Each structure stands twice: as C-alpha cells, then as structure tokens.
Amino acid sequence: MFEDLKKSLDKGLDVAFMNAEKLAQAAKDLAKEHKLNKEEAKKLLDFLVEKSENARKSVESEVQQLVRTALNKMEVVTRDDFKALEARVAKLEKGAKKATPAKKPAAKKVTKKPAVPASE
C-alpha cells in the first residue's frame, strides 16, 4: 500500500512539473487507455493543466517559505532591511551636512625664523 502511495505521489509530482507538450501527450495517452471521446480528452487535458499550475504554485510557495525561514534563522539581512538602512544613512548624512557649518580655509601660519646671533 505504501509503495502504491509513493507511486501516486511520484506521478502527481511528474504531472505538476510537466510542460504543456508533455501534459498534452499524457492526456492523449490516458484518453486512449480509457477510451475517452474528444470532449472528455479535452476536459482531462484542462484538468491536468489546472492541477499542474496549482501544484507548481504550491511547491513554489512552500519553497519560498522554507527559504525565508532558513534566512531568518541565519539572521541574514533582507533586501527591505538593507534599503531601510540605506534610507536612514542618507537621511543622517543630509542632516549632518546641514548641521555642520562650512569650514573656512585655515589661515596660514607665518613662522618667524629665529634670530641668528651676530658673530662676535
């Protein structure tokens, strides 16, 4: 029974990740196998396409959630966190520029040479 369940799941996953051409061929094969008319075969194909899209979206969603969870556990900074920090830094830099008065060039120091004693 467990093996049958595994085979069913494998087939389900295969269908989920088939492209349109493979799905059409699978529907055609199933239609021949079960002696379906054209209308029933078309309904079968539509059903397989819908199930494939739903399964793909579900798997994609679950993988994204798993990745998010793993990144949170590793405490990796997200793009949103990074952009928020960039915005804060830019705001602080603008505030610092406004608060700091423009510096005047420093006056040159004139140094006098020490007087040399006259020779006696």
Residue frames as qw, qx, qy, qz and C-alpha x, y, z in Angstrom:
[[0.000, 0.886, 0.463, 0.000, 0.00, 0.00, 0.00],
 [0.312, -0.790, 0.105, 0.518, 2.81, 2.40, 0.91],
 [0.406, -0.129, 0.602, 0.675, 4.52, 1.69, -2.41],
 [0.210, 0.635, 0.659, 0.344, 1.27, 2.47, -4.27],
 [0.151, -0.934, -0.235, 0.223, 1.01, 5.75, -2.39],
 [0.398, -0.568, 0.349, 0.631, 4.60, 6.62, -3.26],
 [0.364, 0.193, 0.687, 0.599, 3.98, 5.84, -6.93],
 [0.079, 0.823, 0.547, 0.134, 0.86, 8.01, -6.93],
 [0.257, -0.879, -0.013, 0.400, 2.75, 10.89, -5.37],
 [0.437, -0.297, 0.523, 0.669, 5.57, 10.49, -7.86],
 [0.278, 0.479, 0.681, 0.479, 3.09, 10.57, -10.74],
 [0.076, -0.915, -0.385, 0.089, 1.42, 13.60, -9.21],
 [0.334, -0.737, 0.208, 0.550, 4.73, 15.43, -8.97],
 [0.427, 0.029, 0.643, 0.635, 5.60, 14.41, -12.51],
 [0.160, 0.726, 0.600, 0.296, 2.33, 15.93, -13.72],
 [0.226, -0.899, -0.193, 0.321, 2.93, 19.06, -11.67],
 [0.272, -0.692, 0.360, 0.564, 6.21, 19.77, -13.41],
 [0.567, 0.302, 0.644, 0.415, 5.33, 18.73, -16.95],
 [0.039, 0.284, -0.217, -0.933, 5.39, 21.33, -19.65],
 [0.616, 0.355, 0.139, -0.690, 2.31, 21.87, -21.84],
 [0.559, 0.396, -0.632, -0.362, 3.54, 19.50, -24.55],
 [0.182, 0.133, -0.951, 0.210, 4.13, 16.65, -22.12],
 [0.378, 0.191, 0.605, -0.674, 0.78, 17.27, -20.44],
 [0.652, 0.381, -0.172, -0.633, -0.97, 17.09, -23.81],
 [0.486, 0.297, -0.810, -0.143, 0.78, 13.81, -24.58],
 [0.037, -0.018, 0.889, -0.457, -0.11, 12.40, -21.15],
 [0.533, 0.283, 0.342, -0.720, -3.77, 13.39, -21.64],
 [0.633, 0.386, -0.462, -0.487, -3.75, 11.81, -25.10],
 [0.310, 0.213, -0.922, 0.090, -2.28, 8.57, -23.73],
 [0.217, 0.116, 0.764, -0.596, -4.79, 8.48, -20.88],
 [0.601, 0.337, 0.036, -0.724, -7.64, 9.19, -23.28],
 [0.586, 0.310, -0.683, -0.307, -6.59, 6.25, -25.49],
 [0.153, 0.132, -0.925, 0.323, -6.08, 3.99, -22.49],
 [0.226, 0.282, 0.718, -0.595, -9.52, 4.77, -21.05],
 [0.170, 0.410, 0.765, 0.467, -11.26, 5.14, -24.43],
 [0.032, 0.644, 0.356, -0.676, -12.35, 8.74, -23.90],
 [0.460, 0.736, 0.415, 0.274, -14.02, 10.79, -26.61],
 [0.424, 0.450, -0.008, 0.786, -12.52, 14.11, -27.78],
 [0.314, -0.762, -0.067, -0.563, -14.60, 16.19, -25.39],
 [0.831, -0.554, -0.045, 0.031, -13.60, 14.06, -22.40],
 [0.785, 0.079, -0.030, 0.614, -9.96, 14.12, -23.51],
 [0.159, 0.640, 0.009, 0.751, -10.11, 17.94, -23.71],
 [0.576, -0.737, -0.033, -0.353, -11.60, 18.09, -20.19],
 [0.907, -0.292, -0.052, 0.299, -8.86, 15.76, -18.98],
 [0.583, 0.339, -0.028, 0.738, -6.18, 17.96, -20.53],
 [0.148, -0.738, -0.016, -0.658, -7.72, 21.09, -18.96],
 [0.784, -0.607, -0.059, -0.113, -7.87, 19.30, -15.61],
 [0.864, -0.080, -0.048, 0.494, -4.21, 18.23, -15.87],
 [0.351, 0.533, -0.018, 0.770, -3.09, 21.74, -16.84],
 [0.399, -0.757, -0.021, -0.518, -5.00, 23.27, -13.93],
 [0.876, -0.474, -0.034, 0.080, -3.64, 20.73, -11.46],
 [0.760, 0.183, -0.052, 0.622, -0.13, 21.24, -12.80],
 [0.110, 0.657, -0.039, 0.745, -0.35, 25.02, -12.36],
 [0.615, -0.701, -0.013, -0.361, -1.80, 24.69, -8.87],
 [0.922, -0.275, -0.049, 0.269, 0.84, 22.17, -7.81],
 [0.597, 0.373, -0.064, 0.708, 3.64, 24.32, -9.25],
 [0.141, -0.729, 0.048, -0.668, 2.36, 27.40, -7.40],
 [0.792, -0.587, -0.034, -0.165, 2.00, 25.42, -4.19],
 [0.881, -0.069, -0.063, 0.463, 5.52, 24.00, -4.40],
 [0.373, 0.538, -0.049, 0.755, 6.94, 27.42, -5.27],
 [0.396, -0.750, 0.005, -0.529, 5.15, 28.99, -2.31],
 [0.881, -0.470, -0.026, 0.044, 6.38, 26.33, 0.08],
 [0.773, 0.157, -0.067, 0.610, 9.96, 26.61, -1.16],
 [0.109, 0.674, -0.052, 0.729, 9.85, 30.39, -0.73],
 [0.625, -0.700, 0.010, -0.345, 8.56, 29.97, 2.81],
 [0.928, -0.236, -0.043, 0.286, 11.29, 27.45, 3.61],
 [0.572, 0.389, -0.067, 0.719, 13.95, 29.79, 2.24],
 [0.190, -0.752, 0.033, -0.631, 12.55, 32.73, 4.25],
 [0.813, -0.571, -0.016, -0.115, 12.55, 30.61, 7.40],
 [0.873, -0.017, -0.049, 0.485, 16.12, 29.45, 6.80],
 [0.349, 0.550, -0.055, 0.757, 17.32, 33.01, 6.14],
 [0.442, -0.757, 0.012, -0.481, 15.59, 34.25, 9.30],
 [0.900, -0.418, -0.027, 0.119, 17.29, 31.54, 11.33],
 [0.743, 0.123, 0.006, 0.657, 20.65, 32.55, 9.87],
 [0.173, -0.826, -0.201, 0.497, 19.79, 36.20, 10.59],
 [0.436, 0.159, 0.440, 0.769, 20.57, 37.26, 7.02],
 [0.124, 0.477, 0.143, -0.859, 19.61, 40.84, 6.25],
 [0.497, 0.572, 0.647, 0.086, 16.74, 41.10, 3.79],
 [0.328, 0.387, 0.336, 0.794, 16.64, 43.48, 0.85],
 [0.243, -0.828, -0.347, -0.367, 13.95, 45.51, 2.63],
 [0.642, -0.682, -0.100, 0.335, 16.10, 45.77, 5.77],
 [0.598, -0.070, 0.222, 0.767, 19.06, 46.88, 3.69],
 [0.139, 0.586, 0.377, 0.704, 17.05, 49.51, 1.81],
 [0.421, -0.854, -0.288, -0.106, 15.66, 50.84, 5.10],
 [0.662, -0.523, 0.036, 0.536, 19.19, 51.19, 6.46],
 [0.453, 0.231, 0.323, 0.798, 20.35, 52.93, 3.29],
 [0.091, -0.779, -0.374, -0.495, 17.48, 55.41, 3.63],
 [0.568, -0.790, -0.166, 0.158, 18.37, 56.08, 7.28],
 [0.649, -0.252, 0.160, 0.700, 22.03, 56.64, 6.44],
 [0.279, 0.468, 0.373, 0.751, 21.15, 59.01, 3.61],
 [0.290, -0.856, -0.321, -0.284, 18.84, 60.95, 5.93],
 [0.656, -0.658, -0.036, 0.368, 21.53, 61.15, 8.62],
 [0.581, 0.024, 0.252, 0.774, 24.13, 62.28, 6.07],
 [0.077, 0.682, 0.356, 0.634, 21.83, 65.07, 4.88],
 [0.486, -0.844, -0.215, -0.064, 21.21, 66.14, 8.47],
 [0.712, -0.423, 0.064, 0.557, 24.94, 66.11, 9.24],
 [0.445, 0.302, 0.290, 0.792, 25.72, 68.29, 6.23],
 [0.140, -0.804, -0.309, -0.488, 23.11, 70.87, 7.28],
 [0.627, -0.762, -0.135, 0.091, 24.29, 70.96, 10.88],
 [0.693, -0.275, 0.140, 0.651, 27.98, 71.36, 10.06],
 [0.188, 0.918, -0.008, -0.350, 28.86, 74.94, 9.06],
 [0.764, 0.589, -0.082, 0.248, 31.02, 75.35, 6.04],
 [0.709, -0.470, 0.048, 0.524, 34.67, 75.36, 7.03],
 [0.231, 0.954, -0.170, -0.083, 36.73, 78.40, 6.20],
 [0.806, 0.351, -0.309, 0.362, 40.18, 77.70, 4.91],
 [0.677, -0.612, -0.126, 0.389, 42.67, 77.85, 7.72],
 [0.128, 0.970, -0.207, 0.004, 44.89, 80.91, 7.79],
 [0.802, 0.318, -0.340, 0.374, 48.48, 80.21, 7.01],
 [0.626, -0.733, -0.020, 0.265, 50.76, 80.42, 9.95],
 [0.421, 0.804, -0.284, 0.308, 53.63, 82.71, 9.47],
 [0.841, -0.442, -0.068, 0.303, 56.61, 81.38, 11.25],
 [0.077, 0.944, -0.314, 0.060, 59.46, 83.70, 12.00],
 [0.811, 0.236, -0.409, 0.346, 62.90, 82.37, 11.69],
 [0.639, -0.690, -0.139, 0.311, 64.80, 82.58, 14.93],
 [0.135, 0.960, -0.244, 0.032, 67.23, 85.40, 15.05],
 [0.880, 0.139, -0.208, 0.403, 70.73, 84.31, 14.41],
 [0.466, -0.812, 0.012, 0.351, 73.13, 85.80, 16.91],
 [0.406, 0.879, -0.245, 0.057, 75.68, 88.10, 15.36],
 [0.883, 0.028, -0.230, 0.409, 79.15, 86.76, 15.32],
 [0.392, -0.904, 0.047, 0.166, 81.45, 88.43, 17.65]]
